Amino acid sequence: MNKEDIRIKNVIVHILDSTIGMPVLSDTELEYGSEIAEFLKEHIAKLSSGDDAKECRFYREESEVFHMLEEYADDNFVAISKDIASLLYEIMSGNIDIPAADLMVVRFREGEEEYLALLKMNYKALYTHRTMTLQDGEGNSNEIIRHKSILPSGSQRLTEAAIIRLDDLSLQVIEKKYEVNGEKTNYFSFLFLKCSSHLSHKSKLSIVSRAVESVQKEGFDESERFEKQMRAKSIIQEEIEENGGFVVEELADRIFEDQPELKVAFQDKMEKYDMVKEQIQPQSENTVRKYQSQHLYTDTGIEIKIPMEQYKNPRCVEFITNPDGTVSVLIKNIEHLEAKL
């Protein structure tokens, strides 16, 4: 979603601080100005356009939130938001590792589509000042205090949130695992929303990268593996830069073009995730940043970072395999060399 195309319609804030023993639910909508609207649009845009978001569907029979939203209308926005907040608080109060938060329920429009956002603003503890009047009334005393209920800024990414399309009740979810009954659990989707989820583009890209690395580790000896891994990373970066992403099956054709047995091994790994024909299109710069350079680490403690453009240019970098099996890295045509402390 483009932030500029988002139109905020209704906002309400519910305080879900499990340390006080009960939720503090608002009976009225939040009166907001342009700054709060920008704050909310920033978070909604980050959630919808980031690669951490998962496309989900409610378990219609089991999900209380789904049944609440089936009855949604703008004139019962406050009542439904309170029911949703109460359900989330009940889960939080029974699991102390889930962080306290404000739940902001936002009704908004983007283009022709109508949405509801559930933004869980986990508290941060930060220091601020406080001014106290002296007992004799003759002056002030300034103090530093630790405020435990600071909300995330607009530039920070939320760790638990959902955007729900109101026409078909499909949703995008971001979440983080917390300990529930002694086990790390995606409580936000599993216990609260009760929805099924597909892997995010970020997770899919990570799975593909790990599978390529694993197959190459098994298929090549150490002297060959170094070059093959660099080439594979270069191909992934090229596909993302030129095509916006790739189909897993077609990527395998390029990376394992001369090793059909390794291609089969890679596809076997992808079958486990039902990803052989998956199309992966990461949107976030943060997701693809690590593919924009080659990071090399030698056994002698030297680290080398080579931008992908330079790596692909034989006039800039050359990798030489020596007769004794060691590898030399030749960095060529340097016009200016600078050392930084």
Backbone hydrogen bonds, N-H to C=O, Kabsch-Sander energy under -0.5 kcal/mol:
donor,donor_aa,acceptor,acceptor_aa,energy
3,K,1,M,-0.5
5,D,2,N,-1.6
6,I,3,K,-1.2
7,R,109,R,-3.0
8,I,6,I,-0.5
9,K,107,R,-3.0
10,N,107,R,-1.8
12,I,105,V,-1.7
14,H,103,L,-2.3
15,I,24,V,-2.6
16,L,14,H,-0.7
16,L,101,A,-2.6
17,D,15,I,-0.5
18,S,16,L,-0.8
20,I,17,D,-1.8
21,G,18,S,-0.6
22,M,17,D,-0.5
24,V,15,I,-2.8
25,L,23,P,-0.8
30,L,11,V,-3.2
32,Y,30,L,-0.8
37,A,33,G,-2.2
38,E,34,S,-2.4
39,F,35,E,-2.2
40,L,36,I,-2.5
41,K,37,A,-2.6
42,E,38,E,-2.3
43,H,39,F,-1.6
44,I,40,L,-2.5
45,A,41,K,-2.6
46,K,42,E,-2.1
47,L,43,H,-2.3
48,S,44,I,-2.4
49,S,45,A,-1.9
50,G,46,K,-1.3
53,A,50,G,-0.5
54,K,173,V,-2.7
56,C,171,L,-3.2
57,R,196,S,-1.8
59,Y,194,K,-2.7
60,R,58,F,-1.2
62,E,59,Y,-0.5
63,S,59,Y,-2.7
64,E,62,E,-0.5
67,H,63,S,-1.6
68,M,64,E,-2.2
69,L,65,V,-2.5
70,E,66,F,-1.7
71,E,67,H,-0.7
71,E,68,M,-0.9
72,Y,69,L,-1.4
76,N,73,A,-2.0
77,F,74,D,-1.2
80,I,76,N,-2.5
81,S,77,F,-2.3
82,K,78,V,-2.0
83,D,79,A,-1.9
84,I,80,I,-2.5
85,A,81,S,-2.5
86,S,82,K,-2.4
87,L,83,D,-2.0
88,L,84,I,-2.1
89,Y,85,A,-2.6
90,E,86,S,-2.0
91,I,87,L,-1.4
92,M,88,L,-2.4
93,S,89,Y,-3.0
94,G,90,E,-0.8
95,N,92,M,-1.6
98,I,95,N,-1.7
101,A,16,L,-2.0
102,D,121,M,-1.7
103,L,14,H,-3.0
104,M,102,D,-0.7
104,M,119,L,-2.7
105,V,12,I,-2.3
105,V,103,L,-0.6
106,V,104,M,-0.6
106,V,117,A,-2.6
107,R,10,N,-2.9
108,F,106,V,-0.6
108,F,115,Y,-1.9
109,R,7,R,-2.2
110,E,113,E,-2.3
111,G,5,D,-0.9
113,E,110,E,-2.0
115,Y,108,F,-3.0
116,L,164,I,-2.1
117,A,106,V,-3.2
118,L,162,A,-3.0
119,L,104,M,-2.7
119,L,117,A,-0.6
120,K,118,L,-0.7
120,K,160,E,-1.6
121,M,102,D,-3.2
121,M,119,L,-0.9
122,N,120,K,-1.2
123,Y,100,A,-2.1
124,K,150,I,-2.5
126,L,124,K,-0.7
126,L,147,H,-2.4
128,T,145,I,-2.7
130,R,143,E,-2.5
132,M,130,R,-0.5
132,M,141,S,-3.0
134,L,139,G,-2.6
137,G,134,L,-2.0
141,S,132,M,-3.4
143,E,130,R,-3.3
145,I,128,T,-2.9
147,H,126,L,-3.3
147,H,145,I,-0.7
148,K,146,R,-0.6
150,I,124,K,-2.3
156,Q,153,S,-1.2
160,E,120,K,-0.5
161,A,174,I,-2.1
162,A,118,L,-1.9
163,I,172,Q,-2.1
164,I,116,L,-3.1
165,R,170,S,-2.7
166,L,114,E,-2.4
169,L,165,R,-1.8
171,L,56,C,-1.7
172,Q,163,I,-2.3
173,V,54,K,-2.2
174,I,161,A,-2.3
178,Y,185,T,-2.1
180,V,183,E,-3.0
183,E,180,V,-1.2
185,T,178,Y,-2.7
187,Y,185,T,-1.9
190,F,186,N,-2.7
191,L,187,Y,-1.8
192,F,187,Y,-2.4
193,L,188,F,-2.6
194,K,189,S,-1.2
195,C,189,S,-1.8
196,S,57,R,-3.0
198,H,55,E,-1.8
202,K,51,D,-1.9
204,K,200,S,-2.5
205,L,201,H,-2.5
206,S,202,K,-1.9
207,I,203,S,-2.4
208,V,204,K,-2.5
209,S,205,L,-2.3
210,R,206,S,-2.5
211,A,207,I,-2.3
212,V,208,V,-2.5
213,E,209,S,-2.3
214,S,210,R,-2.4
215,V,211,A,-2.5
216,Q,212,V,-2.4
217,K,213,E,-2.1
218,E,214,S,-1.7
219,G,215,V,-1.8
220,F,216,Q,-1.8
224,E,221,D,-0.6
225,R,221,D,-2.6
226,F,222,E,-1.2
227,E,223,S,-0.5
228,K,224,E,-2.0
229,Q,225,R,-2.7
230,M,226,F,-1.7
231,R,227,E,-2.3
232,A,228,K,-2.4
233,K,229,Q,-2.1
234,S,230,M,-2.1
235,I,231,R,-2.2
236,I,232,A,-2.3
237,Q,233,K,-2.3
238,E,234,S,-2.1
239,E,235,I,-2.4
240,I,236,I,-2.2
241,E,237,Q,-2.5
242,E,238,E,-2.6
243,N,239,E,-2.3
244,G,240,I,-1.4
245,G,239,E,-1.4
246,F,280,I,-2.0
248,V,278,E,-2.7
249,E,276,V,-1.2
251,L,247,V,-2.4
252,A,248,V,-2.2
253,D,249,E,-1.3
254,R,250,E,-1.3
255,I,251,L,-2.6
256,F,252,A,-2.6
257,E,254,R,-0.9
259,Q,256,F,-1.1
262,L,259,Q,-0.8
263,K,259,Q,-2.0
264,V,260,P,-2.1
265,A,261,E,-1.7
266,F,262,L,-2.5
267,Q,263,K,-2.5
268,D,264,V,-2.1
269,K,265,A,-1.5
270,M,266,F,-2.0
271,E,267,Q,-2.1
272,K,268,D,-0.9
273,Y,270,M,-1.0
274,D,271,E,-1.2
275,M,270,M,-2.4
278,E,275,M,-1.3
280,I,246,F,-3.0
280,I,278,E,-0.6
281,Q,279,Q,-0.6
288,V,284,S,-1.2
289,R,285,E,-1.0
291,Y,288,V,-1.6
292,Q,289,R,-1.9
293,S,290,K,-0.5
294,Q,306,I,-3.2
295,H,293,S,-0.5
296,L,294,Q,-0.6
296,L,304,I,-3.4
298,T,302,I,-2.8
301,G,298,T,-1.6
304,I,296,L,-2.7
306,I,294,Q,-2.9
306,I,304,I,-0.5
308,M,292,Q,-2.3
310,Q,307,P,-0.7
311,Y,307,P,-2.3
312,K,308,M,-1.9
313,N,310,Q,-0.9
316,C,313,N,-2.2
317,V,313,N,-1.7
318,E,330,L,-2.3
320,I,318,E,-0.5
320,I,328,S,-3.0
321,T,319,F,-0.5
322,N,320,I,-0.7
322,N,326,T,-3.0
325,G,322,N,-2.4
328,S,320,I,-3.0
330,L,318,E,-3.4
330,L,328,S,-0.6
331,I,329,V,-0.6
332,K,316,C,-2.9
332,K,330,L,-0.6
335,E,333,N,-0.6
